[in-house]
Amino acid sequence: MRFKKILLVFPKIKSLLGPLRPPSGLGYIGQYIEEKGLEYEVIDLSSGDTFRDLKNTLRDFKPDLVGLSVMSPYYRQAFLVIEYIKRIRPNVCIAVGGHHLSATKVDMLRQCPFIDFGIMHEGEKTFFELCGNRDMAEIPGLIYRKNSHILRTEDRDFTSNLEEFPYPLYKKFKLNRYYSGSMGIITSRGCPYKCTFCTVATNNKNTYRLRNISSIIKEIEHWYRQGYRQFSINDDTFAIDRKRIIDLCDSIKGMSFKGLEINCGNGLRVDAIDKETLVKMRQTGFKHVVFGVESANDDILRVMKKQITFRKVQEAIEDGLDAGLEIKLFFSIGHINETPGHAEYSLQFAKTYPVVDALFHFLVPFPDTELFDYVLKNNYFLRRPEVYLNDSRVWANKMFPIYETPYFSYREKKKIFKRVCKIRKEIRRKWMLGKLEKLGPLKGLISYLCSRACIYNFFMYSRLRESMKKLFYAVVS
């Protein structure tokens, strides 16, 4: 074997409350190489591990290879971690994967001379083959250095049978540090759609592959036995196959899990579900779902290639509310040809229904997306990618304009931002008032406090959430 001892590192990501759940990408890599007989350790700098912990692990574990997952946000932070690793252990090799590597490819190795290998797209097999004795030129999906050159092999075909990848058990992760108290489940990989702003097409090239339902049930059952009752479906696109959702719900109900809560926080496609499906999901234990609305205007939806209609958005929200689901809406501002009038209409629409929340954000042009190419070609950037991708203001409130167009200026975007802050508070407070009707005069004060972003986020995502929710629903029921 070329490498026998592996250290997997997740860089620190700035967050108000901390990491929700363990990073699934590293979890899958670790589980795959462990079952292939390799030894590995994990340092997650986002969950409380420190640079001292990293230094001690490098010294005591003595890894041959360090693998890092690098996302586009804060990618320079990852470069600092890589440089630190090389300072402590100069001879160790560094392999990097994740979206930013898949999008920038050889450019990333040019930017950071300390990176030895790049793992493009789906990483499990490429990473393991790198650890083996196979000639690097014959390993699909690999970027590597040879003498003074950076070489790239052909892309690896995506694995159609996802059962080849065992679900992660996170044995090396300190699970008590992830504050949501829920466990993430990935039931599929990829997305067949080509939205102009989305990075999923870059990572998965529009492939869409499904896990077997029996495997998903085994994973839920494993974590249920460990005491987990809250689960988050973390698919890029969960709701495409209606029959599969129905079959999954039937299989979950057949297990007689008690106290189960399942949430879909990544956004459901409104064109792939109907009222029957949403009712079935609610009866199974699904509680909180997100709909990716993006815009309340059909013209803008067409421009972004979302392949949904505004009427389907309305129907999905109405059906979800009728089914008893708590609903959150995602909107994005700054699409090609979008005007302030389009954005204002979306703001007004968000107030139409008694949803839990409506999240608006200015679009971030990620490398290797159609939106990025459009903004770059027309010279609309207000900030260079290497600046805004590492600017905490962009990720703190997601309402920090990065580009402007002839249709939507920087000044107009700042005006919209003020409107968004006000309307989000109105939406959250309206939902809370509806839940607190029994409390009489106190409902106004409590709903006002809970509409504040910091308190709302704590209530929705804290490790105390389960106990707080039980108390809350006991009071309002």
C-alpha positions in Angstrom: 0.0 0.0 0.0 1.2 3.5 -0.8 -0.5 4.9 2.3 -1.6 2.9 5.3 -2.4 5.5 8.0 -4.8 8.2 7.1 -5.8 11.4 8.9 -9.1 13.0 7.8 -9.4 16.7 8.6 -12.4 19.0 8.3 -11.5 22.7 8.4 -13.2 25.1 10.7 -16.3 26.7 9.3 -17.6 29.9 10.9 -21.0 29.4 12.4 -23.2 31.2 14.9 -24.0 28.1 16.9 -21.5 25.5 15.6 -21.8 22.4 13.4 -25.2 20.8 13.1 -24.1 17.3 12.3 -20.8 15.4 11.5 -19.6 16.0 7.9 -21.0 13.2 5.9 -18.4 13.4 3.1 -15.5 12.5 5.5 -17.8 10.0 7.2 -18.3 8.1 4.0 -14.6 8.2 3.1 -13.6 7.0 6.6 -16.2 4.2 6.6 -15.1 3.0 3.1 -11.4 2.9 3.8 -11.9 1.3 7.2 -13.9 -1.5 5.6 -11.1 -1.9 3.1 -8.6 -2.4 6.0 -7.0 1.0 6.3 -6.4 2.7 9.7 -7.6 6.3 10.1 -8.3 9.1 12.6 -10.4 12.3 12.4 -9.9 15.9 13.4 -12.9 18.1 12.9 -11.9 21.7 13.6 -15.5 22.9 13.3 -16.7 20.7 16.2 -14.2 21.8 18.8 -10.9 20.1 17.9 -8.1 22.6 18.0 -4.8 23.1 16.2 -3.2 21.6 19.3 -5.3 18.5 18.8 -4.2 18.5 15.2 -0.6 18.8 16.1 -0.7 16.1 18.7 -2.5 13.7 16.3 0.1 14.4 13.6 2.8 13.7 16.1 1.3 10.6 17.8 -0.6 8.9 15.0 2.0 9.7 12.3 -0.2 9.5 9.3 1.1 8.9 5.8 -1.7 10.8 4.1 -3.9 13.6 5.3 -7.3 14.1 3.5 -9.2 17.3 3.7 -12.7 18.2 2.5 -12.8 21.8 1.1 -15.9 23.7 0.3 -15.9 27.0 -1.6 -16.9 29.1 1.4 -13.8 29.9 3.4 -11.5 27.8 1.2 -8.5 29.9 2.2 -9.1 28.8 5.8 -8.5 25.2 4.5 -5.3 26.4 2.8 -4.0 27.7 6.2 -4.8 24.4 7.8 -2.9 22.6 5.0 0.1 24.9 5.4 0.0 24.3 9.2 0.0 20.5 8.6 3.1 20.7 6.4 4.9 22.8 8.9 4.3 20.2 11.6 4.9 17.2 9.4 6.7 18.3 6.2 6.9 14.9 4.6 3.2 14.0 4.9 1.2 14.0 1.7 -2.0 16.1 1.4 -5.1 15.0 -0.6 -8.0 17.4 -1.0 -11.6 16.7 -2.2 -14.9 18.5 -2.0 -16.9 20.8 -4.2 -14.2 23.5 -4.5 -11.7 21.1 -5.8 -14.2 19.5 -8.3 -15.0 23.0 -9.6 -11.5 24.5 -9.8 -9.6 21.3 -10.5 -5.9 21.8 -11.3 -6.2 25.5 -10.4 -6.6 24.7 -6.8 -3.2 22.9 -6.8 -1.7 25.9 -8.5 -3.1 28.2 -5.8 -1.9 26.0 -2.9 1.5 24.4 -3.5 1.2 22.3 -0.4 -1.6 20.1 -1.9 -0.2 16.9 -3.4 -3.4 15.3 -4.7 -6.9 16.3 -5.7 -9.8 13.9 -5.6 -12.5 15.0 -8.1 -16.2 14.4 -7.6 -17.3 11.2 -5.8 -14.3 10.4 -3.7 -14.4 7.0 -2.0 -12.9 4.8 -4.7 -10.4 7.4 -6.0 -9.2 8.0 -2.4 -8.8 4.3 -1.7 -7.0 3.6 -5.0 -4.6 6.5 -4.2 -3.8 4.7 -1.0 -3.1 1.5 -2.9 -0.3 0.6 -5.3 -2.1 1.4 -8.6 -0.2 3.7 -11.0 -1.5 7.2 -10.4 -1.9 7.8 -14.1 -4.4 5.0 -14.2 -6.6 6.2 -11.3 -9.7 7.9 -12.6 -10.7 11.2 -11.0 -7.2 12.1 -9.7 -5.1 15.2 -9.9 -1.4 14.8 -8.9 2.0 16.3 -9.2 4.8 14.8 -11.2 8.1 16.6 -11.1 7.1 20.3 -11.8 3.9 19.4 -13.6 0.3 19.1 -12.3 -1.5 16.2 -14.1 -5.1 15.2 -14.3 -6.5 11.8 -15.1 -9.8 11.1 -16.9 -13.0 11.6 -14.9 -14.3 8.6 -12.9 -17.7 7.2 -13.8 -20.2 7.7 -11.0 -21.0 4.5 -9.1 -24.6 3.5 -10.0 -24.9 1.0 -7.1 -24.7 3.1 -3.9 -24.7 0.0 -1.8 -21.0 -0.2 -2.6 -20.6 2.7 -0.2 -21.4 1.6 3.4 -23.2 4.3 5.4 -21.0 6.1 7.9 -20.9 5.0 11.5 -18.8 8.0 12.6 -16.8 5.9 15.0 -13.9 8.4 15.0 -16.1 11.5 15.4 -17.1 13.1 18.7 -20.8 13.0 18.1 -21.7 14.8 21.4 -20.2 18.0 19.9 -22.7 18.4 17.1 -25.4 20.7 18.6 -28.5 19.7 16.6 -28.9 16.3 18.3 -30.1 14.9 15.0 -28.5 12.5 12.6 -28.2 13.2 8.9 -29.2 10.5 6.4 -28.4 10.6 2.6 -30.8 8.4 0.6 -29.6 9.5 -2.8 -26.8 11.3 -4.6 -27.0 14.0 -7.3 -29.7 15.7 -9.1 -30.9 15.5 -12.8 -31.7 19.2 -13.0 -29.5 22.0 -14.2 -30.4 25.1 -12.2 -28.1 28.0 -13.2 -26.9 28.8 -9.7 -26.5 25.3 -8.3 -23.2 23.4 -7.6 -24.7 19.9 -7.5 -24.4 19.5 -11.3 -20.6 20.3 -10.9 -20.2 17.6 -8.3 -22.4 14.9 -9.8 -22.7 15.9 -13.5 -26.5 15.6 -13.4 -26.4 12.0 -12.4 -29.1 10.8 -9.9 -28.7 7.6 -8.0 -30.7 6.0 -5.3 -29.9 3.9 -2.2 -32.0 0.8 -1.5 -34.8 1.4 0.9 -33.7 -1.6 3.0 -30.3 0.0 3.5 -31.8 3.3 4.5 -34.0 1.6 7.1 -30.9 -0.2 8.5 -29.2 3.1 8.9 -32.1 4.7 10.7 -32.5 1.6 12.9 -28.8 1.7 13.8 -29.0 5.3 15.0 -32.4 4.8 16.7 -30.7 2.1 18.8 -28.0 4.7 19.7 -30.7 6.9 21.1 -31.4 9.2 18.1 -35.0 10.2 17.5 -34.4 13.2 15.1 -33.2 12.6 11.6 -32.5 15.0 8.7 -32.7 13.9 5.1 -29.6 15.6 3.6 -30.1 14.6 -0.1 -29.5 17.2 -2.7 -32.8 16.2 -4.2 -35.0 13.9 -2.1 -38.4 14.3 -3.7 -38.2 13.2 -7.3 -39.6 9.7 -7.3 -43.0 9.9 -5.6 -43.4 6.1 -5.4 -40.1 5.7 -3.7 -41.1 8.2 -1.0 -44.3 6.3 -0.4 -42.4 3.0 -0.2 -39.8 4.5 2.2 -42.6 5.9 4.4 -44.3 2.5 4.5 -41.1 0.8 5.4 -40.4 3.3 8.2 -43.9 2.9 9.6 -43.4 -0.9 9.5 -40.5 -0.6 11.9 -42.8 0.8 14.7 -40.3 3.5 15.7 -41.6 5.6 18.6 -41.0 9.4 18.9 -39.4 9.6 15.4 -39.0 13.1 13.8 -37.7 13.4 10.3 -36.9 16.7 8.6 -36.1 17.7 5.1 -34.0 20.9 5.4 -32.3 20.9 1.9 -35.5 21.7 0.0 -38.1 19.6 -1.7 -39.0 20.1 -5.3 -42.6 21.2 -5.5 -43.3 19.5 -8.8 -42.4 16.0 -7.5 -44.9 15.7 -4.6 -48.6 15.8 -4.1 -51.0 16.0 -1.2 -51.2 12.2 -0.8 -47.4 12.0 -0.5 -47.2 14.9 2.0 -49.9 13.3 4.1 -48.1 10.0 4.1 -44.8 11.8 5.1 -46.5 13.5 8.0 -48.1 10.3 9.2 -44.6 8.6 9.1 -43.0 11.2 11.3 -41.9 13.9 8.9 -42.3 17.3 10.7 -40.4 20.1 9.1 -39.9 20.5 5.4 -38.4 23.1 3.2 -39.6 24.1 -0.3 -37.1 25.6 -2.7 -39.3 28.3 -4.2 -36.5 30.7 -5.3 -38.9 33.1 -7.0 -42.6 33.8 -7.2 -42.3 34.7 -10.9 -42.6 32.2 -13.7 -40.3 34.2 -16.0 -37.5 34.2 -13.4 -38.1 30.5 -12.7 -37.6 29.7 -16.4 -34.4 31.8 -16.6 -32.9 29.9 -13.7 -33.9 26.6 -15.3 -35.7 25.5 -12.2 -38.3 23.6 -14.3 -41.2 24.4 -11.9 -44.1 26.8 -12.1 -45.4 29.3 -9.6 -48.7 27.5 -9.5 -47.0 24.3 -8.4 -45.3 26.3 -5.7 -48.7 27.4 -4.4 -50.2 24.0 -4.6 -47.3 22.4 -2.7 -47.4 24.9 0.1 -51.2 24.5 0.5 -51.0 20.7 0.4 -48.1 20.7 2.9 -50.0 22.9 5.4 -53.1 20.8 5.0 -51.0 17.7 5.8 -49.9 19.3 9.1 -46.3 19.9 8.1 -44.2 22.8 9.4 -43.0 24.6 6.2 -40.1 26.8 5.5 -39.5 28.6 2.2 -36.2 29.3 0.4 -35.9 32.3 -1.9 -32.9 33.6 -3.8 -32.4 37.1 -5.2 -30.3 38.3 -8.1 -31.1 35.8 -10.9 -30.4 36.7 -14.5 -32.9 39.4 -15.7 -34.4 39.7 -12.2 -35.6 43.2 -11.1 -36.4 44.7 -7.8 -40.1 44.3 -8.7 -39.7 40.6 -9.1 -37.9 40.4 -5.7 -40.6 42.5 -4.0 -43.3 40.2 -5.4 -41.5 37.2 -3.8 -41.3 39.1 -0.5 -45.1 39.7 -0.6 -45.8 36.2 -1.6 -43.8 34.8 1.4 -46.3 36.5 3.8 -49.3 34.8 2.2 -49.2 31.5 4.1 -48.6 30.6 7.8 -45.2 29.2 7.3 -42.5 28.8 10.0 -40.0 31.0 8.1 -39.0 32.3 4.7 -35.2 32.5 4.1 -34.0 35.0 1.4 -30.5 35.3 0.3 -28.6 37.0 -2.5 -27.2 34.5 -4.9 -23.6 33.5 -4.5 -21.9 32.7 -7.9 -20.0 29.5 -7.3 -17.2 28.5 -9.7 -18.2 26.3 -12.5 -21.9 27.3 -12.5 -23.8 29.0 -15.3 -24.5 32.0 -13.0 -20.8 32.4 -12.3 -19.9 32.3 -16.0 -22.7 34.9 -16.8 -21.5 37.3 -14.1 -17.9 36.9 -15.1 -18.5 37.3 -18.8 -20.5 40.5 -18.3 -18.1 42.0 -15.7 -20.9 42.3 -13.1 -18.8 41.3 -10.1 -18.5 43.9 -7.3 -16.0 41.6 -5.5 -13.6 39.1 -6.9 -14.4 35.4 -6.2 -11.3 34.9 -4.0 -12.6 37.8 -1.9 -16.3 37.0 -1.5 -15.8 33.3 -1.1 -13.7 34.0 2.0 -15.8 36.9 3.4 -17.6 36.1 6.6 -20.3 38.7 5.8 -21.4 36.8 2.8 -22.1 33.7 4.8 -23.2 35.3 8.1 -26.5 36.7 6.8 -26.5 35.7 3.1 -27.7 39.2 2.2 -24.4 40.7 1.1 -24.5 41.7 -2.6 -21.6 40.2 -4.6 -22.6 41.5 -8.1 -25.1 43.9 -9.7 -26.8 43.9 -13.1 -28.4 46.5 -15.3 -31.7 45.2 -14.0 -30.8 45.1 -10.3 -28.2 47.6 -8.8 -26.2 47.3 -5.6 -28.2 50.1 -4.0 -31.5 48.4 -4.9 -30.3 45.1 -3.4 -29.4 46.9 -0.1 -32.9 48.3 0.0 -34.4 44.9 -0.5 -32.2 43.6 2.3 -33.9 45.9 4.8 -37.3 44.7 3.6 -36.2 41.1 4.0 -35.2 41.5 7.6 -38.5 43.1 8.5 -40.7 40.6 6.6 -38.9 37.6 8.0 -39.6 38.8 11.6 -43.3 39.3 10.6 -43.5 35.7 9.2 -41.9 34.1 12.2 -44.0 36.1 14.6 -47.2 35.4 12.8 -46.5 31.6 12.9 -45.6 31.8 16.6 -48.8 33.8 17.4 -50.9 31.1 15.8 -49.2 28.5 18.0 -49.5 30.5 21.2 -53.2 31.4 21.0 -53.9 29.8 24.4 -51.5 32.0 26.3 -53.6 35.1 26.0 -51.7 38.4 26.7 -48.3 36.5 27.0 -48.4 35.4 23.4 -47.4 38.8 22.0 -44.2 39.0 24.1 -43.2 35.4 23.5 -43.8 35.6 19.8 -41.8 38.8 19.5 -38.9 37.3 21.3 -39.0 34.1 19.3 -39.1 36.0 16.0 -35.6 37.4 16.8 -33.0 35.5 14.7 -30.8 34.4 17.6 -33.6 33.0 19.7 -35.3 31.5 16.6 -32.1 29.7 15.6 -31.5 28.4 19.1 -35.0 27.1 19.3 -34.8 25.4 15.9 -31.3 23.9 16.1 -30.1 23.7 19.6 -29.4 20.3 21.2 -32.1 21.2 23.7 -34.5 21.5 20.8 -36.2 18.2 21.5 -37.0 19.0 25.2 -38.0 22.6 24.3 -40.3 21.4 21.5 -42.0 18.9 23.8 -42.7 21.7 26.3 -43.8 24.1 23.6 -46.2 21.7 22.0 -47.5 20.6 25.4 -48.4 24.2 26.1 -50.0 25.0 22.7 -51.9 21.8 22.2 
